[in-house]
């Protein structure tokens, strides 16, 4: 993708925050892919955590771009412990 066609943080905010359909889609993505994995044991727990981390990363990327558009620095965001 050339830098001319690269979406800006404002594009993400426009689609996922300002647009009602986009906001609903983001909500669904968070529910579907942001859920904490089950408390399996052994290697299954490790694999579940890796899958969760990969899915969660996409959501965090989108939210990070929306935050950038709104002038929020990612360093100002307090991380949440997923094991709580």
PDB file with SEQRES, HELIX, SHEET and CRYST1 records, atoms N, CA, C and O in Angstrom:
SEQRES   1 A   84  UNK UNK UNK UNK UNK UNK UNK UNK UNK UNK UNK UNK UNK          
SEQRES   2 A   84  UNK UNK UNK UNK UNK UNK UNK UNK UNK UNK UNK UNK UNK          
SEQRES   3 A   84  UNK UNK UNK UNK UNK UNK UNK UNK UNK UNK UNK UNK UNK          
SEQRES   4 A   84  UNK UNK UNK UNK UNK UNK UNK UNK UNK UNK UNK UNK UNK          
SEQRES   5 A   84  UNK UNK UNK UNK UNK UNK UNK UNK UNK UNK UNK UNK UNK          
SEQRES   6 A   84  UNK UNK UNK UNK UNK UNK UNK UNK UNK UNK UNK UNK UNK          
SEQRES   7 A   84  UNK UNK UNK UNK UNK UNK                                      
HELIX    1 AA1 UNK A    9  UNK A   13  1                                   5    
HELIX    2 AA2 UNK A   14  UNK A   18  3                                   5    
HELIX    3 AA3 UNK A   20  UNK A   33  1                                  14    
HELIX    4 AA4 UNK A   42  UNK A   69  1                                  28    
HELIX    5 AA5 UNK A   74  UNK A   76  5                                   3    
CRYST1    1.000    1.000    1.000  90.00  90.00  90.00 P 1           1          
ATOM      1  N   UNK A   1       0.851  -1.170   0.000  1.00  0.00           N  
ATOM      2  CA  UNK A   1       0.000   0.000   0.000  1.00  0.00           C  
ATOM      3  C   UNK A   1       0.894   1.229   0.000  1.00  0.00           C  
ATOM      4  O   UNK A   1       1.777   1.364   0.847  1.00  0.00           O  
ATOM      5  N   UNK A   2       0.667   2.110  -0.936  1.00  0.00           N  
ATOM      6  CA  UNK A   2       1.467   3.323  -0.988  1.00  0.00           C  
ATOM      7  C   UNK A   2       1.057   4.261   0.133  1.00  0.00           C  
ATOM      8  O   UNK A   2      -0.062   4.193   0.641  1.00  0.00           O  
ATOM      9  N   UNK A   3       1.983   5.142   0.512  1.00  0.00           N  
ATOM     10  CA  UNK A   3       1.699   6.062   1.617  1.00  0.00           C  
ATOM     11  C   UNK A   3       0.586   7.044   1.267  1.00  0.00           C  
ATOM     12  O   UNK A   3      -0.040   7.613   2.161  1.00  0.00           O  
ATOM     13  N   UNK A   4       0.330   7.251  -0.038  1.00  0.00           N  
ATOM     14  CA  UNK A   4      -0.758   8.141  -0.452  1.00  0.00           C  
ATOM     15  C   UNK A   4      -2.122   7.553  -0.109  1.00  0.00           C  
ATOM     16  O   UNK A   4      -3.066   8.294   0.167  1.00  0.00           O  
ATOM     17  N   UNK A   5      -2.231   6.238  -0.124  1.00  0.00           N  
ATOM     18  CA  UNK A   5      -3.505   5.567   0.139  1.00  0.00           C  
ATOM     19  C   UNK A   5      -3.628   5.048   1.563  1.00  0.00           C  
ATOM     20  O   UNK A   5      -4.631   4.422   1.909  1.00  0.00           O  
ATOM     21  N   UNK A   6      -2.623   5.299   2.390  1.00  0.00           N  
ATOM     22  CA  UNK A   6      -2.633   4.787   3.758  1.00  0.00           C  
ATOM     23  C   UNK A   6      -3.686   5.533   4.579  1.00  0.00           C  
ATOM     24  O   UNK A   6      -3.711   6.764   4.582  1.00  0.00           O  
ATOM     25  N   UNK A   7      -4.558   4.792   5.279  1.00  0.00           N  
ATOM     26  CA  UNK A   7      -5.585   5.453   6.088  1.00  0.00           C  
ATOM     27  C   UNK A   7      -4.960   6.262   7.221  1.00  0.00           C  
ATOM     28  O   UNK A   7      -3.959   5.854   7.811  1.00  0.00           O  
ATOM     29  N   UNK A   8      -5.547   7.384   7.508  1.00  0.00           N  
ATOM     30  CA  UNK A   8      -5.083   8.243   8.593  1.00  0.00           C  
ATOM     31  C   UNK A   8      -5.844   7.907   9.873  1.00  0.00           C  
ATOM     32  O   UNK A   8      -6.885   7.252   9.817  1.00  0.00           O  
ATOM     33  N   UNK A   9      -5.339   8.346  11.020  1.00  0.00           N  
ATOM     34  CA  UNK A   9      -6.103   8.170  12.258  1.00  0.00           C  
ATOM     35  C   UNK A   9      -7.502   8.781  12.159  1.00  0.00           C  
ATOM     36  O   UNK A   9      -8.458   8.251  12.725  1.00  0.00           O  
ATOM     37  N   UNK A  10      -7.613   9.880  11.449  1.00  0.00           N  
ATOM     38  CA  UNK A  10      -8.915  10.520  11.269  1.00  0.00           C  
ATOM     39  C   UNK A  10      -9.873   9.627  10.483  1.00  0.00           C  
ATOM     40  O   UNK A  10     -11.079   9.632  10.730  1.00  0.00           O  
ATOM     41  N   UNK A  11      -9.331   8.859   9.534  1.00  0.00           N  
ATOM     42  CA  UNK A  11     -10.167   7.906   8.789  1.00  0.00           C  
ATOM     43  C   UNK A  11     -10.759   6.856   9.729  1.00  0.00           C  
ATOM     44  O   UNK A  11     -11.937   6.513   9.631  1.00  0.00           O  
ATOM     45  N   UNK A  12      -9.927   6.352  10.639  1.00  0.00           N  
ATOM     46  CA  UNK A  12     -10.413   5.360  11.609  1.00  0.00           C  
ATOM     47  C   UNK A  12     -11.498   5.956  12.499  1.00  0.00           C  
ATOM     48  O   UNK A  12     -12.514   5.313  12.759  1.00  0.00           O  
ATOM     49  N   UNK A  13     -11.283   7.189  12.966  1.00  0.00           N  
ATOM     50  CA  UNK A  13     -12.288   7.841  13.817  1.00  0.00           C  
ATOM     51  C   UNK A  13     -13.578   8.071  13.039  1.00  0.00           C  
ATOM     52  O   UNK A  13     -14.669   7.890  13.579  1.00  0.00           O  
ATOM     53  N   UNK A  14     -13.461   8.465  11.792  1.00  0.00           N  
ATOM     54  CA  UNK A  14     -14.640   8.710  10.967  1.00  0.00           C  
ATOM     55  C   UNK A  14     -15.455   7.431  10.788  1.00  0.00           C  
ATOM     56  O   UNK A  14     -16.681   7.452  10.891  1.00  0.00           O  
ATOM     57  N   UNK A  15     -14.780   6.336  10.522  1.00  0.00           N  
ATOM     58  CA  UNK A  15     -15.479   5.073  10.265  1.00  0.00           C  
ATOM     59  C   UNK A  15     -16.009   4.439  11.543  1.00  0.00           C  
ATOM     60  O   UNK A  15     -17.172   4.038  11.598  1.00  0.00           O  
ATOM     61  N   UNK A  16     -15.168   4.344  12.575  1.00  0.00           N  
ATOM     62  CA  UNK A  16     -15.533   3.562  13.755  1.00  0.00           C  
ATOM     63  C   UNK A  16     -16.110   4.374  14.906  1.00  0.00           C  
ATOM     64  O   UNK A  16     -16.614   3.797  15.870  1.00  0.00           O  
ATOM     65  N   UNK A  17     -16.048   5.702  14.827  1.00  0.00           N  
ATOM     66  CA  UNK A  17     -16.557   6.514  15.927  1.00  0.00           C  
ATOM     67  C   UNK A  17     -17.699   7.413  15.476  1.00  0.00           C  
ATOM     68  O   UNK A  17     -18.733   7.484  16.140  1.00  0.00           O  
ATOM     69  N   UNK A  18     -17.522   8.088  14.369  1.00  0.00           N  
ATOM     70  CA  UNK A  18     -18.538   9.035  13.895  1.00  0.00           C  
ATOM     71  C   UNK A  18     -19.687   8.345  13.175  1.00  0.00           C  
ATOM     72  O   UNK A  18     -20.826   8.806  13.241  1.00  0.00           O  
ATOM     73  N   UNK A  19     -19.401   7.259  12.499  1.00  0.00           N  
ATOM     74  CA  UNK A  19     -20.404   6.530  11.729  1.00  0.00           C  
ATOM     75  C   UNK A  19     -21.096   5.504  12.629  1.00  0.00           C  
ATOM     76  O   UNK A  19     -20.425   4.678  13.248  1.00  0.00           O  
ATOM     77  N   UNK A  20     -22.426   5.547  12.708  1.00  0.00           N  
ATOM     78  CA  UNK A  20     -23.160   4.635  13.601  1.00  0.00           C  
ATOM     79  C   UNK A  20     -22.932   3.171  13.241  1.00  0.00           C  
ATOM     80  O   UNK A  20     -22.767   2.333  14.127  1.00  0.00           O  
ATOM     81  N   UNK A  21     -22.921   2.862  11.954  1.00  0.00           N  
ATOM     82  CA  UNK A  21     -22.689   1.475  11.534  1.00  0.00           C  
ATOM     83  C   UNK A  21     -21.273   1.045  11.904  1.00  0.00           C  
ATOM     84  O   UNK A  21     -21.064  -0.078  12.363  1.00  0.00           O  
ATOM     85  N   UNK A  22     -20.309   1.924  11.707  1.00  0.00           N  
ATOM     86  CA  UNK A  22     -18.926   1.616  12.073  1.00  0.00           C  
ATOM     87  C   UNK A  22     -18.765   1.400  13.566  1.00  0.00           C  
ATOM     88  O   UNK A  22     -18.019   0.519  13.992  1.00  0.00           O  
ATOM     89  N   UNK A  23     -19.465   2.202  14.367  1.00  0.00           N  
ATOM     90  CA  UNK A  23     -19.415   2.043  15.827  1.00  0.00           C  
ATOM     91  C   UNK A  23     -20.000   0.696  16.237  1.00  0.00           C  
ATOM     92  O   UNK A  23     -19.477   0.037  17.136  1.00  0.00           O  
ATOM     93  N   UNK A  24     -21.083   0.287  15.582  1.00  0.00           N  
ATOM     94  CA  UNK A  24     -21.678  -1.025  15.881  1.00  0.00           C  
ATOM     95  C   UNK A  24     -20.719  -2.153  15.504  1.00  0.00           C  
ATOM     96  O   UNK A  24     -20.606  -3.146  16.221  1.00  0.00           O  
ATOM     97  N   UNK A  25     -20.035  -1.992  14.381  1.00  0.00           N  
ATOM     98  CA  UNK A  25     -19.071  -3.000  13.946  1.00  0.00           C  
ATOM     99  C   UNK A  25     -17.920  -3.095  14.940  1.00  0.00           C  
ATOM    100  O   UNK A  25     -17.502  -4.195  15.301  1.00  0.00           O  
ATOM    101  N   UNK A  26     -17.404  -1.951  15.387  1.00  0.00           N  
ATOM    102  CA  UNK A  26     -16.320  -1.971  16.367  1.00  0.00           C  
ATOM    103  C   UNK A  26     -16.783  -2.627  17.662  1.00  0.00           C  
ATOM    104  O   UNK A  26     -16.041  -3.406  18.261  1.00  0.00           O  
ATOM    105  N   UNK A  27     -17.994  -2.323  18.098  1.00  0.00           N  
ATOM    106  CA  UNK A  27     -18.542  -2.965  19.299  1.00  0.00           C  
ATOM    107  C   UNK A  27     -18.587  -4.482  19.130  1.00  0.00           C  
ATOM    108  O   UNK A  27     -18.227  -5.224  20.045  1.00  0.00           O  
ATOM    109  N   UNK A  28     -19.030  -4.942  17.958  1.00  0.00           N  
ATOM    110  CA  UNK A  28     -19.092  -6.382  17.716  1.00  0.00           C  
ATOM    111  C   UNK A  28     -17.696  -7.003  17.710  1.00  0.00           C  
ATOM    112  O   UNK A  28     -17.499  -8.092  18.248  1.00  0.00           O  
ATOM    113  N   UNK A  29     -16.731  -6.314  17.106  1.00  0.00           N  
ATOM    114  CA  UNK A  29     -15.358  -6.821  17.091  1.00  0.00           C  
ATOM    115  C   UNK A  29     -14.806  -6.957  18.509  1.00  0.00           C  
ATOM    116  O   UNK A  29     -14.137  -7.938  18.833  1.00  0.00           O  
ATOM    117  N   UNK A  30     -15.093  -5.967  19.346  1.00  0.00           N  
ATOM    118  CA  UNK A  30     -14.624  -6.014  20.732  1.00  0.00           C  
ATOM    119  C   UNK A  30     -15.255  -7.190  21.470  1.00  0.00           C  
ATOM    120  O   UNK A  30     -14.566  -7.913  22.190  1.00  0.00           O  
ATOM    121  N   UNK A  31     -16.560  -7.384  21.294  1.00  0.00           N  
ATOM    122  CA  UNK A  31     -17.245  -8.494  21.963  1.00  0.00           C  
ATOM    123  C   UNK A  31     -16.735  -9.837  21.446  1.00  0.00           C  
ATOM    124  O   UNK A  31     -16.476 -10.753  22.227  1.00  0.00           O  
ATOM    125  N   UNK A  32     -16.594  -9.944  20.143  1.00  0.00           N  
ATOM    126  CA  UNK A  32     -16.217 -11.224  19.532  1.00  0.00           C  
ATOM    127  C   UNK A  32     -14.751 -11.578  19.764  1.00  0.00           C  
ATOM    128  O   UNK A  32     -14.429 -12.729  20.059  1.00  0.00           O  
ATOM    129  N   UNK A  33     -13.865 -10.596  19.631  1.00  0.00           N  
ATOM    130  CA  UNK A  33     -12.436 -10.896  19.672  1.00  0.00           C  
ATOM    131  C   UNK A  33     -11.719 -10.356  20.900  1.00  0.00           C  
ATOM    132  O   UNK A  33     -10.524 -10.596  21.071  1.00  0.00           O  
ATOM    133  N   UNK A  34     -12.420  -9.639  21.747  1.00  0.00           N  
ATOM    134  CA  UNK A  34     -11.793  -9.088  22.941  1.00  0.00           C  
ATOM    135  C   UNK A  34     -12.100  -9.866  24.196  1.00  0.00           C  
ATOM    136  O   UNK A  34     -11.621  -9.520  25.276  1.00  0.00           O  
ATOM    137  N   UNK A  35     -12.899 -10.919  24.069  1.00  0.00           N  
ATOM    138  CA  UNK A  35     -13.274 -11.715  25.239  1.00  0.00           C  
ATOM    139  C   UNK A  35     -12.068 -12.485  25.767  1.00  0.00           C  
ATOM    140  O   UNK A  35     -11.278 -13.035  24.999  1.00  0.00           O  
ATOM    141  N   UNK A  36     -11.944 -12.511  27.071  1.00  0.00           N  
ATOM    142  CA  UNK A  36     -10.847 -13.236  27.705  1.00  0.00           C  
ATOM    143  C   UNK A  36     -11.066 -14.734  27.489  1.00  0.00           C  
ATOM    144  O   UNK A  36     -12.175 -15.230  27.688  1.00  0.00           O  
ATOM    145  N   UNK A  37     -10.015 -15.462  27.081  1.00  0.00           N  
ATOM    146  CA  UNK A  37     -10.182 -16.893  26.812  1.00  0.00           C  
ATOM    147  C   UNK A  37     -10.511 -17.670  28.077  1.00  0.00           C  
ATOM    148  O   UNK A  37     -10.285 -17.204  29.194  1.00  0.00           O  
ATOM    149  N   UNK A  38     -11.046 -18.854  27.876  1.00  0.00           N  
ATOM    150  CA  UNK A  38     -11.396 -19.713  29.009  1.00  0.00           C  
ATOM    151  C   UNK A  38     -10.141 -20.088  29.791  1.00  0.00           C  
ATOM    152  O   UNK A  38      -9.021 -20.004  29.287  1.00  0.00           O  
ATOM    153  N   UNK A  39     -10.356 -20.490  30.997  1.00  0.00           N  
ATOM    154  CA  UNK A  39      -9.237 -20.860  31.877  1.00  0.00           C  
ATOM    155  C   UNK A  39      -8.865 -22.325  31.668  1.00  0.00           C  
ATOM    156  O   UNK A  39      -8.978 -23.143  32.581  1.00  0.00           O  
ATOM    157  N   UNK A  40      -8.423 -22.641  30.465  1.00  0.00           N  
ATOM    158  CA  UNK A  40      -7.964 -23.996  30.180  1.00  0.00           C  
ATOM    159  C   UNK A  40      -6.629 -24.213  30.902  1.00  0.00           C  
ATOM    160  O   UNK A  40      -6.117 -23.301  31.552  1.00  0.00           O  
ATOM    161  N   UNK A  41      -6.081 -25.392  30.789  1.00  0.00           N  
ATOM    162  CA  UNK A  41      -4.826 -25.673  31.488  1.00  0.00           C  
ATOM    163  C   UNK A  41      -3.779 -26.195  30.511  1.00  0.00           C  
ATOM    164  O   UNK A  41      -4.088 -26.598  29.390  1.00  0.00           O  
ATOM    165  N   UNK A  42      -2.548 -26.176  30.964  1.00  0.00           N  
ATOM    166  CA  UNK A  42      -1.442 -26.721  30.191  1.00  0.00           C  
ATOM    167  C   UNK A  42      -1.193 -25.967  28.900  1.00  0.00           C  
ATOM    168  O   UNK A  42      -1.313 -24.743  28.837  1.00  0.00           O  
ATOM    169  N   UNK A  43      -0.845 -26.722  27.876  1.00  0.00           N  
ATOM    170  CA  UNK A  43      -0.507 -26.129  26.586  1.00  0.00           C  
ATOM    171  C   UNK A  43      -1.707 -25.439  25.959  1.00  0.00           C  
ATOM    172  O   UNK A  43      -1.544 -24.462  25.228  1.00  0.00           O  
ATOM    173  N   UNK A  44      -2.912 -25.933  26.234  1.00  0.00           N  
ATOM    174  CA  UNK A  44      -4.116 -25.294  25.690  1.00  0.00           C  
ATOM    175  C   UNK A  44      -4.244 -23.866  26.192  1.00  0.00           C  
ATOM    176  O   UNK A  44      -4.655 -22.980  25.443  1.00  0.00           O  
ATOM    177  N   UNK A  45      -3.900 -23.636  27.443  1.00  0.00           N  
ATOM    178  CA  UNK A  45      -3.966 -22.277  27.992  1.00  0.00           C  
ATOM    179  C   UNK A  45      -2.969 -21.364  27.270  1.00  0.00           C  
ATOM    180  O   UNK A  45      -3.289 -20.221  26.943  1.00  0.00           O  
ATOM    181  N   UNK A  46      -1.773 -21.873  27.028  1.00  0.00           N  
ATOM    182  CA  UNK A  46      -0.758 -21.091  26.320  1.00  0.00           C  
ATOM    183  C   UNK A  46      -1.247 -20.753  24.918  1.00  0.00           C  
ATOM    184  O   UNK A  46      -1.148 -19.605  24.485  1.00  0.00           O  
ATOM    185  N   UNK A  47      -1.771 -21.742  24.213  1.00  0.00           N  
ATOM    186  CA  UNK A  47      -2.267 -21.512  22.856  1.00  0.00           C  
ATOM    187  C   UNK A  47      -3.443 -20.537  22.855  1.00  0.00           C  
ATOM    188  O   UNK A  47      -3.533 -19.671  21.984  1.00  0.00           O  
ATOM    189  N   UNK A  48      -4.344 -20.675  23.831  1.00  0.00           N  
ATOM    190  CA  UNK A  48      -5.475 -19.747  23.945  1.00  0.00           C  
ATOM    191  C   UNK A  48      -4.992 -18.319  24.170  1.00  0.00           C  
ATOM    192  O   UNK A  48      -5.547 -17.376  23.607  1.00  0.00           O  
ATOM    193  N   UNK A  49      -3.962 -18.161  24.991  1.00  0.00           N  
ATOM    194  CA  UNK A  49      -3.434 -16.827  25.276  1.00  0.00           C  
ATOM    195  C   UNK A  49      -2.813 -16.204  24.026  1.00  0.00           C  
ATOM    196  O   UNK A  49      -2.977 -15.009  23.780  1.00  0.00           O  
ATOM    197  N   UNK A  50      -2.103 -17.008  23.239  1.00  0.00           N  
ATOM    198  CA  UNK A  50      -1.522 -16.495  21.997  1.00  0.00           C  
ATOM    199  C   UNK A  50      -2.611 -16.080  21.012  1.00  0.00           C  
ATOM    200  O   UNK A  50      -2.515 -15.028  20.381  1.00  0.00           O  
ATOM    201  N   UNK A  51      -3.637 -16.900  20.884  1.00  0.00           N  
ATOM    202  CA  UNK A  51      -4.739 -16.563  19.987  1.00  0.00           C  
ATOM    203  C   UNK A  51      -5.428 -15.284  20.458  1.00  0.00           C  
ATOM    204  O   UNK A  51      -5.720 -14.402  19.651  1.00  0.00           O  
ATOM    205  N   UNK A  52      -5.685 -15.185  21.750  1.00  0.00           N  
ATOM    206  CA  UNK A  52      -6.318 -13.995  22.321  1.00  0.00           C  
ATOM    207  C   UNK A  52      -5.470 -12.755  22.055  1.00  0.00           C  
ATOM    208  O   UNK A  52      -5.993 -11.711  21.663  1.00  0.00           O  
ATOM    209  N   UNK A  53      -4.162 -12.873  22.269  1.00  0.00           N  
ATOM    210  CA  UNK A  53      -3.271 -11.731  22.064  1.00  0.00           C  
ATOM    211  C   UNK A  53      -3.311 -11.259  20.614  1.00  0.00           C  
ATOM    212  O   UNK A  53      -3.326 -10.055  20.354  1.00  0.00           O  
ATOM    213  N   UNK A  54      -3.327 -12.193  19.675  1.00  0.00           N  
ATOM    214  CA  UNK A  54      -3.386 -11.824  18.263  1.00  0.00           C  
ATOM    215  C   UNK A  54      -4.688 -11.146  17.889  1.00  0.00           C  
ATOM    216  O   UNK A  54      -4.695 -10.169  17.140  1.00  0.00           O  
ATOM    217  N   UNK A  55      -5.788 -11.660  18.408  1.00  0.00           N  
ATOM    218  CA  UNK A  55      -7.090 -11.057  18.125  1.00  0.00           C  
ATOM    219  C   UNK A  55      -7.189  -9.682  18.779  1.00  0.00           C  
ATOM    220  O   UNK A  55      -7.672  -8.728  18.169  1.00  0.00           O  
ATOM    221  N   UNK A  56      -6.739  -9.592  19.995  1.00  0.00           N  
ATOM    222  CA  UNK A  56      -6.831  -8.342  20.752  1.00  0.00           C  
ATOM    223  C   UNK A  56      -5.981  -7.248  20.106  1.00  0.00           C  
ATOM    224  O   UNK A  56      -6.324  -6.067  20.168  1.00  0.00           O  
ATOM    225  N   UNK A  57      -4.886  -7.644  19.495  1.00  0.00           N  
ATOM    226  CA  UNK A  57      -3.971  -6.677  18.885  1.00  0.00           C  
ATOM    227  C   UNK A  57      -4.644  -5.874  17.763  1.00  0.00           C  
ATOM    228  O   UNK A  57      -4.377  -4.683  17.602  1.00  0.00           O  
ATOM    229  N   UNK A  58      -5.498  -6.518  17.007  1.00  0.00           N  
ATOM    230  CA  UNK A  58      -6.217  -5.824  15.931  1.00  0.00           C  
ATOM    231  C   UNK A  58      -7.142  -4.761  16.522  1.00  0.00           C  
ATOM    232  O   UNK A  58      -7.193  -3.633  16.031  1.00  0.00           O  
ATOM    233  N   UNK A  59      -7.870  -5.124  17.574  1.00  0.00           N  
ATOM    234  CA  UNK A  59      -8.766  -4.171  18.231  1.00  0.00           C  
ATOM    235  C   UNK A  59      -7.962  -3.006  18.799  1.00  0.00           C  
ATOM    236  O   UNK A  59      -8.350  -1.848  18.645  1.00  0.00           O  
ATOM    237  N   UNK A  60      -6.847  -3.308  19.454  1.00  0.00           N  
ATOM    238  CA  UNK A  60      -6.009  -2.260  20.032  1.00  0.00           C  
ATOM    239  C   UNK A  60      -5.459  -1.326  18.959  1.00  0.00           C  
ATOM    240  O   UNK A  60      -5.326  -0.126  19.195  1.00  0.00           O  
ATOM    241  N   UNK A  61      -5.139  -1.866  17.780  1.00  0.00           N  
ATOM    242  CA  UNK A  61      -4.650  -1.034  16.681  1.00  0.00           C  
ATOM    243  C   UNK A  61      -5.722  -0.039  16.246  1.00  0.00           C  
ATOM    244  O   UNK A  61      -5.440   1.148  16.080  1.00  0.00           O  
ATOM    245  N   UNK A  62      -6.940  -0.518  16.062  1.00  0.00           N  
ATOM    246  CA  UNK A  62      -8.043   0.358  15.645  1.00  0.00           C  
ATOM    247  C   UNK A  62      -8.287   1.431  16.697  1.00  0.00           C  
ATOM    248  O   UNK A  62      -8.405   2.611  16.366  1.00  0.00           O  
ATOM    249  N   UNK A  63      -8.363   1.030  17.960  1.00  0.00           N  
ATOM    250  CA  UNK A  63      -8.614   1.987  19.044  1.00  0.00           C  
ATOM    251  C   UNK A  63      -7.464   2.982  19.159  1.00  0.00           C  
ATOM    252  O   UNK A  63      -7.691   4.157  19.447  1.00  0.00           O  
ATOM    253  N   UNK A  64      -6.244   2.530  18.940  1.00  0.00           N  
ATOM    254  CA  UNK A  64      -5.088   3.423  18.976  1.00  0.00           C  
ATOM    255  C   UNK A  64      -5.191   4.505  17.909  1.00  0.00           C  
ATOM    256  O   UNK A  64      -4.882   5.668  18.170  1.00  0.00           O  
ATOM    257  N   UNK A  65      -5.623   4.128  16.709  1.00  0.00           N  
ATOM    258  CA  UNK A  65      -5.780   5.113  15.630  1.00  0.00           C  
ATOM    259  C   UNK A  65      -6.893   6.116  15.960  1.00  0.00           C  
ATOM    260  O   UNK A  65      -6.754   7.310  15.694  1.00  0.00           O  
ATOM    261  N   UNK A  66      -7.987   5.631  16.535  1.00  0.00           N  
ATOM    262  CA  UNK A  66      -9.074   6.525  16.942  1.00  0.00           C  
ATOM    263  C   UNK A  66      -8.562   7.485  18.012  1.00  0.00           C  
ATOM    264  O   UNK A  66      -8.860   8.679  17.973  1.00  0.00           O  
ATOM    265  N   UNK A  67      -7.797   6.968  18.960  1.00  0.00           N  
ATOM    266  CA  UNK A  67      -7.232   7.824  20.007  1.00  0.00           C  
ATOM    267  C   UNK A  67      -6.308   8.882  19.425  1.00  0.00           C  
ATOM    268  O   UNK A  67      -6.344  10.035  19.853  1.00  0.00           O  
ATOM    269  N   UNK A  68      -5.485   8.507  18.460  1.00  0.00           N  
ATOM    270  CA  UNK A  68      -4.596   9.471  17.813  1.00  0.00           C  
ATOM    271  C   UNK A  68      -5.395  10.592  17.166  1.00  0.00           C  
ATOM    272  O   UNK A  68      -5.017  11.760  17.253  1.00  0.00           O  
ATOM    273  N   UNK A  69      -6.493  10.239  16.521  1.00  0.00           N  
ATOM    274  CA  UNK A  69      -7.332  11.250  15.871  1.00  0.00           C  
ATOM    275  C   UNK A  69      -7.926  12.210  16.892  1.00  0.00           C  
ATOM    276  O   UNK A  69      -8.174  13.376  16.586  1.00  0.00           O  
ATOM    277  N   UNK A  70      -8.155  11.715  18.111  1.00  0.00           N  
ATOM    278  CA  UNK A  70      -8.741  12.537  19.168  1.00  0.00           C  
ATOM    279  C   UNK A  70      -7.687  13.187  20.059  1.00  0.00           C  
ATOM    280  O   UNK A  70      -8.021  13.795  21.076  1.00  0.00           O  
ATOM    281  N   UNK A  71      -6.414  13.060  19.680  1.00  0.00           N  
ATOM    282  CA  UNK A  71      -5.342  13.703  20.421  1.00  0.00           C  
ATOM    283  C   UNK A  71      -4.932  12.996  21.700  1.00  0.00           C  
ATOM    284  O   UNK A  71      -4.279  13.592  22.556  1.00  0.00           O  
ATOM    285  N   UNK A  72      -5.307  11.732  21.838  1.00  0.00           N  
ATOM    286  CA  UNK A  72      -4.935  10.965  23.028  1.00  0.00           C  
ATOM    287  C   UNK A  72      -3.648  10.214  22.737  1.00  0.00           C  
ATOM    288  O   UNK A  72      -3.556   9.472  21.758  1.00  0.00           O  
ATOM    289  N   UNK A  73      -2.659  10.411  23.590  1.00  0.00           N  
ATOM    290  CA  UNK A  73      -1.387   9.714  23.460  1.00  0.00           C  
ATOM    291  C   UNK A  73      -1.535   8.331  24.075  1.00  0.00           C  
ATOM    292  O   UNK A  73      -2.052   8.210  25.186  1.00  0.00           O  
ATOM    293  N   UNK A  74      -1.096   7.285  23.382  1.00  0.00           N  
ATOM    294  CA  UNK A  74      -1.210   5.919  23.902  1.00  0.00           C  
ATOM    295  C   UNK A  74      -0.487   5.748  25.232  1.00  0.00           C  
ATOM    296  O   UNK A  74      -0.848   4.873  26.020  1.00  0.00           O  
ATOM    297  N   UNK A  75       0.532   6.570  25.496  1.00  0.00           N  
ATOM    298  CA  UNK A  75       1.251   6.481  26.765  1.00  0.00           C  
ATOM    299  C   UNK A  75       0.381   6.923  27.937  1.00  0.00           C  
ATOM    300  O   UNK A  75       0.664   6.576  29.084  1.00  0.00           O  
ATOM    301  N   UNK A  76      -0.680   7.689  27.658  1.00  0.00           N  
ATOM    302  CA  UNK A  76      -1.570   8.177  28.707  1.00  0.00           C  
ATOM    303  C   UNK A  76      -2.629   7.150  29.092  1.00  0.00           C  
ATOM    304  O   UNK A  76      -3.325   7.321  30.094  1.00  0.00           O  
ATOM    305  N   UNK A  77      -2.754   6.087  28.303  1.00  0.00           N  
ATOM    306  CA  UNK A  77      -3.779   5.076  28.541  1.00  0.00           C  
ATOM    307  C   UNK A  77      -3.273   4.088  29.586  1.00  0.00           C  
ATOM    308  O   UNK A  77      -2.154   3.584  29.488  1.00  0.00           O  
ATOM    309  N   UNK A  78      -4.097   3.819  30.574  1.00  0.00           N  
ATOM    310  CA  UNK A  78      -3.734   2.887  31.637  1.00  0.00           C  
ATOM    311  C   UNK A  78      -4.017   1.468  31.155  1.00  0.00           C  
ATOM    312  O   UNK A  78      -5.151   1.158  30.790  1.00  0.00           O  
ATOM    313  N   UNK A  79      -2.991   0.591  31.149  1.00  0.00           N  
ATOM    314  CA  UNK A  79      -3.220  -0.782  30.691  1.00  0.00           C  
ATOM    315  C   UNK A  79      -4.104  -1.553  31.663  1.00  0.00           C  
ATOM    316  O   UNK A  79      -4.109  -1.291  32.866  1.00  0.00           O  
ATOM    317  N   UNK A  80      -4.843  -2.500  31.119  1.00  0.00           N  
ATOM    318  CA  UNK A  80      -5.729  -3.338  31.922  1.00  0.00           C  
ATOM    319  C   UNK A  80      -5.141  -4.734  31.976  1.00  0.00           C  
ATOM    320  O   UNK A  80      -4.740  -5.280  30.948  1.00  0.00           O  
ATOM    321  N   UNK A  81      -5.086  -5.318  33.163  1.00  0.00           N  
ATOM    322  CA  UNK A  81      -4.587  -6.677  33.330  1.00  0.00           C  
ATOM    323  C   UNK A  81      -5.698  -7.643  32.948  1.00  0.00           C  
ATOM    324  O   UNK A  81      -6.759  -7.635  33.572  1.00  0.00           O  
ATOM    325  N   UNK A  82      -5.476  -8.475  31.937  1.00  0.00           N  
ATOM    326  CA  UNK A  82      -6.521  -9.366  31.438  1.00  0.00           C  
ATOM    327  C   UNK A  82      -6.741 -10.582  32.328  1.00  0.00           C  
ATOM    328  O   UNK A  82      -7.751 -11.271  32.178  1.00  0.00           O  
ATOM    329  N   UNK A  83      -5.829 -10.863  33.243  1.00  0.00           N  
ATOM    330  CA  UNK A  83      -5.974 -12.023  34.112  1.00  0.00           C  
ATOM    331  C   UNK A  83      -6.808 -11.740  35.353  1.00  0.00           C  
ATOM    332  O   UNK A  83      -7.024 -12.643  36.162  1.00  0.00           O  
ATOM    333  N   UNK A  84      -7.277 -10.517  35.521  1.00  0.00           N  
ATOM    334  CA  UNK A  84      -8.079 -10.178  36.699  1.00  0.00           C  
ATOM    335  C   UNK A  84      -9.488 -10.649  36.548  1.00  0.00           C  
ATOM    336  O   UNK A  84     -10.305 -10.449  37.446  1.00  0.00           O  
TER     337      UNK A  84                                                      
END                                                                             
